[in-house]
Amino acid sequence: MDRARELVEQSDELFDADDFGGAQAAAEEAVALARVRVATDPGTHRLLGMALTKLAQCLAANGHEKEAVTAGRESVEIFRRLLAAEPAAHEFEAANACSTYSALLDQTGRPDEAFSVMQEALVLRRSVFTRDGSLDSAIALFNGLSEMDDRLEDVDRPEIEAAVAQERGLALRAMVGADPHTADVRVATMLAALAVKLQGQGQDSATEVAQMAIDVVDDLQETAPATRAEAARLLLTAGGVRGKESPVAATPAVEQAVRLLRGLDREFPGTYRRELAAALTDQADWLGAAGHRMQAWKVGREAKKLVGG
């Protein structure tokens, strides 16, 4: 593999591990190598754009906002030129560059420019999803719409807010239906997080999105232990959102989480015991709120016994 590309991937890995200093060093070396190659190989511009996008992210994470904006702007300019020559060949990376640059503009107090660049990113996300309809492109579109939702907090565009909310709902359904035979914990995690966000905003759609998360989690239960544990956590989160509508609505998801954690506790004694106790405590709280006091007391007592209370 090309050394500059290896460094971009290495920077990605270090960034995900919160080693922002190491990630920046790898990205800086990737950019330097790509710049040298661009002089003799114009086809390297795409790699240079990707390296600059990653460098912009790293610089921002390390507090160098001015330099991050400069790198982000150069990355976007490179991809704009590439798109003019080959529209479909660089859309995914160009969208990433625009999203990164938009976030940097927003962080540095330039909301109108951030909004404009995010619109550019969404055009690209939509095009990629329309072309392949994959789970990854559906998730990317959903993330882009969520980012646009954040940008709209700082600009007065109420007519776009409604359209973005509607399209995000369509993207959610596309995520769930993109590959119905592939249970993907990313989808369930995003749905649960969105449900919590919508609930905090007082949106009625929070309960619908929470139920979508619960439905996706159903497909995660016959998988590896770590995934089953994550499914239980997601059920508790989504169940909590449903419970704000009605305590009774929380019960099925929370009971499902408890069943998953009981099974894990039997398979791996002690490993998931505290999580099981916490889930039982949640279950007891919802049962009590629903008026089932005796059952709530029994479940609560079991939770205390598990942790030696």
Residue frames relative to the residue before (quaternion, step in Angstrom):
aa qw qx qy qz dx dy dz
M 1.0000 0.0000 0.0000 0.0000 0.00 0.00 0.00
D 0.6013 -0.5695 0.4357 0.3526 3.55 -1.17 0.67
R 0.5370 -0.6665 0.4158 0.3075 3.59 -0.87 1.01
A 0.6465 0.5133 -0.3305 0.4575 3.61 0.93 -0.81
R 0.6518 0.5014 -0.3169 0.4725 3.59 0.99 -0.80
E 0.6097 0.5472 -0.3404 0.4614 3.56 1.04 -0.78
L 0.6719 0.5048 -0.2947 0.4549 3.57 0.95 -0.87
V 0.6118 0.5274 -0.3527 0.4723 3.60 1.06 -0.68
E 0.6648 0.4873 -0.3010 0.4796 3.59 0.94 -0.87
Q 0.6297 0.5243 -0.3284 0.4699 3.58 1.02 -0.79
S 0.6361 0.5248 -0.3207 0.4659 3.58 0.99 -0.82
D 0.6109 0.5520 -0.3352 0.4581 3.58 1.04 -0.81
E 0.6865 0.4948 -0.2792 0.4538 3.56 0.85 -1.05
L 0.6710 0.4920 -0.2959 0.4692 3.58 0.91 -0.89
F 0.6294 0.5320 -0.3285 0.4615 3.57 1.02 -0.80
D 0.6672 0.4981 -0.3006 0.4652 3.59 0.93 -0.89
A 0.6859 0.4496 -0.2720 0.5034 3.57 1.20 -0.55
D 0.4980 -0.6891 0.3898 0.3539 3.60 1.34 0.25
D 0.4682 0.6112 -0.4855 0.4142 3.59 1.15 0.57
F 0.0880 -0.8626 0.4970 0.0329 3.56 0.45 1.24
G 0.6097 0.5479 -0.3528 0.4512 3.58 1.12 -0.62
G 0.6780 0.4782 -0.2833 0.4810 3.57 0.91 -0.95
A 0.6308 0.5370 -0.3267 0.4550 3.56 1.04 -0.80
Q 0.6584 0.5048 -0.3144 0.4613 3.59 0.96 -0.84
A 0.6411 0.5273 -0.3322 0.4479 3.59 0.95 -0.84
A 0.6613 0.4980 -0.3041 0.4713 3.59 0.95 -0.87
A 0.6653 0.5036 -0.3035 0.4600 3.59 0.96 -0.86
E 0.6361 0.5263 -0.3290 0.4584 3.60 1.01 -0.79
E 0.6575 0.4917 -0.3115 0.4785 3.59 0.99 -0.81
A 0.6277 0.5341 -0.3341 0.4573 3.59 1.03 -0.77
V 0.6488 0.5113 -0.3137 0.4681 3.58 0.95 -0.89
A 0.6568 0.5180 -0.3175 0.4466 3.59 0.90 -0.92
L 0.6690 0.4906 -0.3001 0.4709 3.60 0.91 -0.88
A 0.6658 0.5063 -0.3067 0.4542 3.57 0.94 -0.88
R 0.6216 0.5402 -0.3487 0.4474 3.61 1.02 -0.72
V 0.6410 0.5160 -0.3273 0.4645 3.59 0.98 -0.81
R 0.6956 0.4841 -0.2806 0.4507 3.57 0.89 -0.89
V 0.5877 0.5941 -0.3706 0.4055 3.60 1.05 -0.71
A 0.6014 0.5929 -0.3566 0.3996 3.58 1.06 -0.72
T 0.7892 0.2739 -0.1432 0.5307 3.60 1.07 -0.70
D 0.7748 0.2367 -0.1278 0.5721 3.58 1.23 -0.38
P 0.2712 -0.8035 0.5081 0.1507 3.62 -0.04 1.26
G 0.5842 0.5999 -0.3722 0.4002 3.61 1.15 -0.46
T 0.5868 0.5920 -0.3592 0.4198 3.57 1.28 -0.22
H 0.4262 0.7175 -0.4685 0.2898 3.62 1.20 -0.12
R 0.6193 0.5473 -0.3544 0.4374 3.61 0.98 -0.75
L 0.6623 0.4968 -0.2992 0.4745 3.58 0.94 -0.89
L 0.6323 0.5200 -0.3336 0.4675 3.58 1.00 -0.78
G 0.6441 0.5221 -0.3240 0.4556 3.59 0.97 -0.80
M 0.6559 0.5032 -0.3108 0.4690 3.58 0.97 -0.85
A 0.6568 0.5101 -0.3115 0.4598 3.58 0.97 -0.87
L 0.6553 0.5080 -0.3107 0.4647 3.59 1.01 -0.77
T 0.6035 0.5447 -0.3559 0.4609 3.59 1.06 -0.69
K 0.6809 0.4730 -0.2877 0.4796 3.56 0.90 -0.93
L 0.6362 0.5218 -0.3366 0.4579 3.59 0.96 -0.78
A 0.6257 0.5368 -0.3397 0.4527 3.60 0.98 -0.78
Q 0.6479 0.5140 -0.3147 0.4658 3.58 0.97 -0.85
C 0.6751 0.4997 -0.2925 0.4570 3.57 0.94 -0.93
L 0.6449 0.5231 -0.3236 0.4536 3.59 0.92 -0.88
A 0.6515 0.5070 -0.3166 0.4673 3.58 0.98 -0.83
A 0.6570 0.5183 -0.3099 0.4513 3.59 0.95 -0.87
N 0.7206 0.4134 -0.2351 0.5046 3.57 1.17 -0.61
G 0.6232 -0.6115 0.3146 0.3723 3.57 1.27 0.37
H 0.5600 0.5891 -0.3983 0.4252 3.61 1.24 0.20
E 0.0669 -0.8718 0.4840 0.0352 3.56 0.60 1.15
K 0.6439 0.5325 -0.3371 0.4338 3.61 0.91 -0.83
E 0.6777 0.4738 -0.2823 0.4863 3.58 0.93 -0.95
A 0.6163 0.5561 -0.3392 0.4425 3.58 1.09 -0.73
V 0.6464 0.5117 -0.3175 0.4685 3.58 0.97 -0.86
T 0.6380 0.5303 -0.3276 0.4521 3.59 0.98 -0.83
A 0.6747 0.4797 -0.2917 0.4791 3.60 0.90 -0.93
G 0.6544 0.5223 -0.3126 0.4486 3.56 0.97 -0.85
R 0.6497 0.5131 -0.3158 0.4636 3.57 0.98 -0.84
E 0.6556 0.5052 -0.3231 0.4589 3.60 0.92 -0.84
S 0.6265 0.5404 -0.3348 0.4509 3.59 1.00 -0.80
V 0.6673 0.4962 -0.2987 0.4682 3.59 0.89 -0.94
E 0.6492 0.5215 -0.3209 0.4513 3.59 0.95 -0.85
I 0.6255 0.5309 -0.3341 0.4640 3.60 1.03 -0.77
F 0.7126 0.4555 -0.2722 0.4590 3.57 0.81 -0.98
R 0.5818 0.5585 -0.3838 0.4497 3.61 1.09 -0.51
R 0.6582 0.4937 -0.3087 0.4772 3.58 1.00 -0.82
L 0.6552 0.5122 -0.3132 0.4585 3.59 0.98 -0.84
L 0.6502 0.5182 -0.3136 0.4586 3.59 1.00 -0.81
A 0.6170 0.5518 -0.3503 0.4384 3.57 1.05 -0.69
A 0.7043 0.4444 -0.2584 0.4895 3.57 1.11 -0.70
E 0.7973 0.0445 0.0159 0.6018 3.59 1.00 -0.89
P 0.2622 -0.8396 0.4469 0.1632 3.62 0.26 1.22
A 0.7784 0.3793 -0.2103 0.4539 3.61 0.79 -0.92
A 0.6025 0.6380 -0.3416 0.3366 3.57 1.19 -0.46
H 0.8064 0.2827 -0.1120 0.5073 3.59 1.09 -0.59
E 0.3310 0.8021 -0.4651 0.1754 3.60 1.23 0.16
F 0.6595 0.5235 -0.3332 0.4244 3.59 0.84 -0.89
E 0.7021 0.4485 -0.2720 0.4816 3.60 0.80 -1.00
A 0.6243 0.5375 -0.3387 0.4546 3.59 1.07 -0.72
A 0.6316 0.5240 -0.3289 0.4673 3.58 1.02 -0.78
N 0.6345 0.5200 -0.3290 0.4678 3.59 1.00 -0.80
A 0.6480 0.5193 -0.3160 0.4589 3.57 0.98 -0.85
C 0.6709 0.4943 -0.2991 0.4648 3.58 0.92 -0.90
S 0.6397 0.5259 -0.3297 0.4533 3.60 0.95 -0.82
T 0.6577 0.5078 -0.3029 0.4668 3.56 0.96 -0.91
Y 0.6773 0.4897 -0.2913 0.4653 3.58 0.87 -0.96
S 0.6237 0.5417 -0.3344 0.4536 3.58 1.00 -0.79
A 0.6584 0.5075 -0.3089 0.4620 3.58 0.92 -0.91
L 0.6575 0.5109 -0.3091 0.4594 3.57 1.00 -0.82
L 0.6341 0.5160 -0.3265 0.4744 3.58 1.01 -0.77
D 0.6433 0.5206 -0.3176 0.4629 3.56 1.01 -0.82
Q 0.6710 0.5106 -0.2941 0.4500 3.57 0.96 -0.91
T 0.7399 0.3938 -0.2220 0.4981 3.58 1.11 -0.62
G 0.6390 -0.6104 0.3057 0.3543 3.56 1.16 0.64
R 0.5711 0.5607 -0.4035 0.4435 3.58 1.04 0.71
P 0.0560 -0.8798 0.4710 0.0309 3.59 0.71 1.12
D 0.6479 0.5248 -0.3408 0.4344 3.61 0.94 -0.75
E 0.6578 0.4813 -0.3076 0.4910 3.58 0.99 -0.82
A 0.6272 0.5435 -0.3348 0.4462 3.58 1.01 -0.82
F 0.6406 0.5225 -0.3120 0.4683 3.57 1.01 -0.85
S 0.6668 0.5151 -0.3045 0.4442 3.58 0.88 -0.93
V 0.6831 0.4710 -0.2887 0.4777 3.60 0.90 -0.89
M 0.6287 0.5241 -0.3440 0.4601 3.60 1.07 -0.66
Q 0.5859 0.5506 -0.3672 0.4677 3.58 1.11 -0.58
E 0.6283 0.5338 -0.3159 0.4695 3.55 1.05 -0.84
A 0.6515 0.5167 -0.3124 0.4593 3.58 0.96 -0.87
L 0.6700 0.5126 -0.3057 0.4415 3.58 0.94 -0.86
V 0.5852 0.5580 -0.3715 0.4562 3.60 1.06 -0.67
L 0.6802 0.4852 -0.2766 0.4749 3.56 0.98 -0.90
R 0.6361 0.5237 -0.3313 0.4599 3.62 0.97 -0.83
R 0.6529 0.5137 -0.3141 0.4595 3.57 0.95 -0.87
S 0.6533 0.5265 -0.3163 0.4428 3.55 0.95 -0.86
V 0.6504 0.5081 -0.3149 0.4686 3.59 0.95 -0.87
F 0.6833 0.4864 -0.2975 0.4561 3.58 0.87 -0.92
T 0.6311 0.5320 -0.3304 0.4578 3.59 0.99 -0.81
R 0.6835 0.5037 -0.2872 0.4435 3.56 1.02 -0.80
D 0.8479 0.1813 -0.0910 0.4899 3.63 0.77 -0.87
G 0.2674 -0.8218 0.4785 0.1555 3.63 1.18 -0.36
S 0.3869 0.7487 -0.4643 0.2724 3.59 1.21 0.42
L 0.6627 -0.4849 0.3845 0.4217 3.55 -1.32 0.23
D 0.6554 0.5230 -0.3214 0.4401 3.59 0.91 -0.89
S 0.6931 0.4578 -0.2930 0.4735 3.60 0.92 -0.83
A 0.6019 0.5390 -0.3564 0.4692 3.60 1.15 -0.55
I 0.6461 0.5042 -0.3089 0.4827 3.58 1.02 -0.83
A 0.6455 0.5180 -0.3219 0.4597 3.59 0.96 -0.85
L 0.6498 0.4991 -0.3171 0.4776 3.59 0.99 -0.81
F 0.6389 0.5203 -0.3250 0.4642 3.58 0.93 -0.85
N 0.6589 0.5027 -0.3100 0.4660 3.59 0.92 -0.89
G 0.6395 0.5309 -0.3200 0.4548 3.56 1.02 -0.81
L 0.6585 0.4974 -0.3018 0.4774 3.57 0.99 -0.83
S 0.6288 0.5192 -0.3341 0.4726 3.59 1.07 -0.69
E 0.6338 0.5123 -0.3253 0.4795 3.57 1.05 -0.77
M 0.6363 0.5174 -0.3321 0.4659 3.58 0.99 -0.78
D 0.5946 0.5608 -0.3540 0.4545 3.57 1.08 -0.71
D 0.6508 0.5045 -0.3057 0.4780 3.57 1.03 -0.80
R 0.6518 0.5172 -0.3204 0.4528 3.60 0.96 -0.85
L 0.6548 0.5450 -0.3117 0.4208 3.57 1.01 -0.81
E 0.5273 0.6265 -0.4164 0.3951 3.59 1.22 -0.26
D 0.7602 0.3830 -0.1900 0.4892 3.58 1.16 -0.59
V 0.7147 0.3411 -0.2571 0.5538 3.61 1.26 0.12
D 0.4340 -0.7070 0.5013 0.2459 3.56 -1.12 0.66
R 0.3277 0.7274 -0.5352 0.2776 3.58 0.10 1.31
P 0.0658 -0.8564 0.5109 0.0355 3.63 0.58 1.12
E 0.6228 0.5538 -0.3542 0.4242 3.60 1.06 -0.65
I 0.6667 0.4815 -0.2995 0.4837 3.58 1.14 -0.61
E 0.5667 0.6092 -0.3807 0.4034 3.59 1.08 -0.68
A 0.6778 0.4890 -0.2974 0.4616 3.59 0.87 -0.95
A 0.6622 0.5105 -0.3069 0.4547 3.58 0.96 -0.88
V 0.6477 0.5151 -0.3157 0.4642 3.58 1.00 -0.82
A 0.6387 0.5240 -0.3272 0.4588 3.58 0.97 -0.84
Q 0.6650 0.4982 -0.3038 0.4662 3.58 0.95 -0.85
E 0.6800 0.4825 -0.2983 0.4646 3.58 0.89 -0.88
R 0.6149 0.5409 -0.3570 0.4492 3.56 1.06 -0.66
G 0.6155 0.5370 -0.3416 0.4648 3.58 1.06 -0.67
L 0.6466 0.5026 -0.3126 0.4813 3.58 1.02 -0.80
A 0.6481 0.5165 -0.3209 0.4584 3.59 1.01 -0.81
L 0.5987 0.5597 -0.3528 0.4515 3.57 1.08 -0.69
R 0.6850 0.4745 -0.2864 0.4729 3.55 0.88 -0.94
A 0.6190 0.5321 -0.3394 0.4674 3.56 1.11 -0.66
M 0.6209 0.5423 -0.3385 0.4538 3.58 1.04 -0.77
V 0.6890 0.4773 -0.2818 0.4670 3.55 0.89 -0.94
G 0.7772 0.3741 -0.1878 0.4699 3.57 0.97 -0.83
A 0.4246 0.7334 -0.4614 0.2626 3.60 1.23 -0.13
D 0.7811 -0.0497 0.0460 0.6207 3.58 1.01 -0.79
P 0.1901 -0.8477 0.4827 0.1106 3.60 0.25 1.23
H 0.6700 0.4916 -0.3080 0.4632 3.59 1.20 -0.31
T 0.6834 0.4326 -0.2799 0.5172 3.57 1.27 -0.05
A 0.2215 -0.7647 0.5917 0.1264 3.57 -0.42 1.20
D 0.0517 -0.8221 0.5666 -0.0186 3.57 -0.69 1.05
V 0.3956 -0.7488 0.4816 0.2254 3.54 -0.52 1.20
R 0.5586 0.6029 -0.3972 0.4085 3.62 1.15 -0.50
V 0.6536 0.5177 -0.3196 0.4501 3.56 0.96 -0.87
A 0.6767 0.4934 -0.2984 0.4579 3.55 0.85 -0.97
T 0.6386 0.5308 -0.3246 0.4528 3.58 1.00 -0.81
M 0.6795 0.4868 -0.2906 0.4657 3.57 0.91 -0.91
L 0.6371 0.5232 -0.3282 0.4611 3.56 1.00 -0.79
A 0.6658 0.4988 -0.3090 0.4609 3.58 0.90 -0.89
A 0.6539 0.5072 -0.3121 0.4667 3.59 0.96 -0.85
L 0.6548 0.5027 -0.3171 0.4669 3.57 0.97 -0.82
A 0.6174 0.5499 -0.3492 0.4409 3.58 1.00 -0.78
V 0.6503 0.5047 -0.3090 0.4763 3.57 0.98 -0.87
K 0.6525 0.5163 -0.3133 0.4578 3.60 0.95 -0.88
L 0.6674 0.4992 -0.2982 0.4652 3.57 0.91 -0.94
Q 0.6260 0.5332 -0.3345 0.4604 3.55 1.03 -0.76
G 0.6555 0.5165 -0.3042 0.4595 3.57 0.99 -0.85
Q 0.6850 0.4542 -0.2678 0.5028 3.56 1.21 -0.57
G 0.4859 -0.6870 0.4167 0.3439 3.57 1.31 -0.03
Q 0.3958 0.7329 -0.4673 0.2963 3.58 1.19 0.50
D 0.4910 -0.6791 0.4658 0.2843 3.59 -0.90 0.95
S 0.6200 0.5812 -0.3441 0.3993 3.59 1.12 -0.60
A 0.4346 0.7195 -0.4549 0.2942 3.62 1.23 -0.19
T 0.6883 0.4843 -0.3019 0.4478 3.58 0.86 -0.89
E 0.6247 0.5310 -0.3433 0.4582 3.60 1.05 -0.71
V 0.6664 0.4902 -0.2999 0.4749 3.57 0.94 -0.89
A 0.6182 0.5374 -0.3424 0.4602 3.60 1.02 -0.75
Q 0.6570 0.4988 -0.3154 0.4691 3.58 0.96 -0.81
M 0.6029 0.5406 -0.3555 0.4667 3.59 1.07 -0.68
A 0.6320 0.5205 -0.3309 0.4693 3.60 0.99 -0.79
I 0.6491 0.5197 -0.3129 0.4591 3.57 0.96 -0.88
D 0.6504 0.5243 -0.3115 0.4528 3.57 0.99 -0.86
V 0.6543 0.4967 -0.3138 0.4761 3.59 1.00 -0.81
V 0.6335 0.5501 -0.3293 0.4331 3.57 0.98 -0.83
D 0.5359 0.6314 -0.4055 0.3869 3.60 1.10 -0.57
D 0.7100 0.4596 -0.2521 0.4702 3.57 1.07 -0.75
L 0.6367 0.5495 -0.3258 0.4319 3.59 1.25 -0.11
Q 0.5514 0.6980 -0.3627 0.2780 3.56 1.22 -0.26
E 0.7210 0.3916 -0.2570 0.5106 3.60 1.10 -0.49
T 0.4900 0.6598 -0.4174 0.3878 3.55 0.96 0.88
A 0.7899 -0.2965 0.2213 0.4890 3.58 -1.26 -0.30
P 0.6589 -0.5425 0.3446 0.3910 3.60 -1.12 0.62
A 0.6617 0.5080 -0.3266 0.4444 3.60 0.87 -0.88
T 0.6576 0.4956 -0.3116 0.4741 3.57 1.03 -0.74
R 0.6281 0.5210 -0.3381 0.4687 3.58 1.03 -0.69
A 0.6348 0.5150 -0.3294 0.4726 3.57 1.03 -0.75
E 0.6466 0.5012 -0.3168 0.4799 3.58 0.99 -0.81
A 0.6135 0.5438 -0.3448 0.4572 3.59 1.06 -0.75
A 0.6445 0.5194 -0.3222 0.4594 3.58 0.98 -0.82
R 0.6482 0.5142 -0.3211 0.4607 3.59 0.96 -0.83
L 0.6555 0.5101 -0.3076 0.4642 3.55 0.99 -0.86
L 0.6267 0.5351 -0.3326 0.4585 3.56 1.03 -0.75
L 0.6503 0.5111 -0.3180 0.4635 3.57 0.98 -0.81
T 0.6466 0.5125 -0.3157 0.4686 3.58 1.01 -0.81
A 0.7047 0.4564 -0.2653 0.4740 3.56 0.80 -1.05
G 0.6285 0.5357 -0.3315 0.4563 3.57 1.04 -0.74
G 0.6249 0.5455 -0.3335 0.4480 3.54 1.08 -0.73
V 0.6349 0.5111 -0.3248 0.4798 3.56 1.06 -0.73
R 0.6533 0.5019 -0.3130 0.4726 3.57 0.94 -0.88
G 0.6431 0.5610 -0.3185 0.4126 3.58 1.05 -0.76
K 0.5944 0.5614 -0.3760 0.4360 3.58 1.13 -0.49
E 0.6014 0.5270 -0.3419 0.4937 3.55 1.26 -0.47
S 0.7485 -0.1990 0.1753 0.6078 3.54 1.00 -0.95
P 0.5206 -0.6513 0.4400 0.3335 3.64 -0.80 0.89
V 0.6158 0.5535 -0.3467 0.4407 3.57 1.05 -0.72
A 0.6383 0.5524 -0.3291 0.4232 3.60 1.04 -0.76
A 0.6352 0.5413 -0.3308 0.4406 3.59 1.16 -0.54
T 0.5642 0.6872 -0.3653 0.2757 3.55 1.06 -0.82
P 0.6862 0.4935 -0.3369 0.4148 3.68 0.66 -0.90
A 0.6836 0.4829 -0.2979 0.4591 3.60 0.88 -0.91
V 0.6654 0.4960 -0.3081 0.4651 3.58 0.94 -0.85
E 0.6305 0.5201 -0.3310 0.4716 3.59 1.00 -0.77
Q 0.6332 0.5316 -0.3182 0.4639 3.55 1.03 -0.81
A 0.6413 0.5165 -0.3159 0.4713 3.58 1.01 -0.83
V 0.6420 0.5206 -0.3180 0.4645 3.57 0.97 -0.86
R 0.6448 0.5172 -0.3282 0.4571 3.62 0.93 -0.84
L 0.6449 0.5203 -0.3228 0.4572 3.56 0.95 -0.84
L 0.7069 0.4633 -0.2625 0.4655 3.57 0.87 -0.97
R 0.5826 0.5468 -0.3769 0.4684 3.61 1.12 -0.52
G 0.6577 0.5117 -0.3074 0.4594 3.56 0.94 -0.90
L 0.6619 0.4967 -0.3018 0.4734 3.57 0.97 -0.84
D 0.6415 0.5234 -0.3249 0.4571 3.58 1.04 -0.76
R 0.6354 0.5063 -0.3322 0.4791 3.59 1.11 -0.62
E 0.6833 0.4887 -0.2855 0.4612 3.58 0.97 -0.85
F 0.8014 0.1322 -0.0195 0.5830 3.54 0.98 -0.91
P 0.2031 -0.8371 0.4921 0.1254 3.61 0.43 1.21
G 0.8244 0.2361 -0.2041 0.4721 3.52 -0.86 1.05
T 0.6122 0.6038 -0.3588 0.3631 3.61 1.03 -0.74
Y 0.8027 0.2372 -0.0998 0.5379 3.55 0.92 -0.92
R 0.3326 0.7978 -0.4647 0.1922 3.58 1.27 0.24
R 0.6758 0.4848 -0.3138 0.4581 3.58 0.87 -0.84
E 0.6308 0.5131 -0.3383 0.4737 3.58 1.05 -0.68
L 0.6267 0.5235 -0.3339 0.4708 3.57 1.05 -0.75
A 0.6496 0.5148 -0.3206 0.4585 3.58 0.94 -0.87
A 0.6521 0.5072 -0.3154 0.4670 3.60 0.99 -0.83
A 0.6474 0.5122 -0.3172 0.4668 3.58 1.01 -0.80
L 0.6416 0.5143 -0.3183 0.4717 3.57 1.02 -0.79
T 0.6189 0.5343 -0.3394 0.4650 3.59 1.05 -0.73
D 0.6330 0.5144 -0.3205 0.4816 3.57 1.02 -0.83
Q 0.6555 0.5179 -0.3121 0.4525 3.54 0.92 -0.93
A 0.6438 0.5212 -0.3188 0.4608 3.58 0.98 -0.84
D 0.6432 0.5277 -0.3214 0.4523 3.58 0.97 -0.83
W 0.6922 0.4673 -0.2878 0.4687 3.59 0.88 -0.91
L 0.6228 0.5277 -0.3434 0.4645 3.59 1.04 -0.72
G 0.6540 0.5105 -0.3123 0.4627 3.56 0.98 -0.83
A 0.6597 0.5094 -0.3054 0.4605 3.56 0.99 -0.86
A 0.6822 0.4699 -0.2784 0.4861 3.57 1.19 -0.59
G 0.6068 -0.6018 0.3381 0.3941 3.58 1.30 0.06
H 0.5613 0.5883 -0.3962 0.4263 3.61 1.26 0.07
R 0.0744 -0.8774 0.4723 0.0408 3.56 0.62 1.17
M 0.6640 0.5055 -0.3205 0.4481 3.61 0.89 -0.86
Q 0.6628 0.4908 -0.3009 0.4788 3.57 0.94 -0.89
A 0.6275 0.5344 -0.3280 0.4616 3.57 1.05 -0.79
W 0.6444 0.5240 -0.3205 0.4554 3.58 0.98 -0.83
K 0.6587 0.5115 -0.3097 0.4568 3.59 0.94 -0.87
V 0.6760 0.4835 -0.2955 0.4710 3.56 0.89 -0.93
G 0.6444 0.5220 -0.3178 0.4596 3.58 0.99 -0.80
R 0.6306 0.5287 -0.3272 0.4645 3.58 1.02 -0.80
E 0.6391 0.5217 -0.3261 0.4616 3.60 0.99 -0.84
A 0.6365 0.5339 -0.3320 0.4466 3.58 0.99 -0.81
K 0.6661 0.5039 -0.3013 0.4600 3.58 0.95 -0.88
K 0.6347 0.5347 -0.3322 0.4483 3.59 1.02 -0.77
L 0.6365 0.5590 -0.3333 0.4138 3.56 0.99 -0.80
V 0.7613 0.3237 -0.1837 0.5309 3.57 1.08 -0.70
G 0.6097 -0.6172 0.3264 0.3752 3.56 1.26 0.44
G 0.4410 0.7074 -0.4478 0.3235 3.57 1.26 0.49
